[in-house]
Amino acid sequence: MKTETLVGQWLVQDGKAVADDVCKEIDRLINTHFEKIAGGGWETLFRDRRDGGFWELTYPMSYMHGGGPPRLDRVSPEDAETRYGVPPA
């Protein structure tokens, strides 16, 4: 993965909010390559099974239903330890 941040958007189609391709990619990564490590709800820390990197899933648009579309950010091991209590490898 080349980017350090993925930000999903909701598109309006036929009067309904629909997840864009970035939302779908975030969902695919979480379900196929990531392991939940800590947190839950609005902020969840995952570890990438392929390279051991940490990723944080958030829903930063709190004014929208369900927190809005997802955002996925790579976080350093130091941030994972500070924010989630995950010990360094």
Secondary structure as GFF3:
##gff-version 3
##sequence-region A 1 89
A	DSSP	beta_strand	5	7	.	.	.	ID=ss1
A	DSSP	beta_strand	10	13	.	.	.	ID=ss2
A	DSSP	beta_strand	16	19	.	.	.	ID=ss3
A	DSSP	alpha_helix	21	32	.	.	.	ID=ss4
A	DSSP	beta_strand	34	40	.	.	.	ID=ss5
A	DSSP	beta_strand	43	48	.	.	.	ID=ss6
A	DSSP	beta_strand	54	58	.	.	.	ID=ss7
A	DSSP	three_ten_helix	65	67	.	.	.	ID=ss8
A	DSSP	beta_strand	71	75	.	.	.	ID=ss9
A	DSSP	alpha_helix	77	84	.	.	.	ID=ss10
###
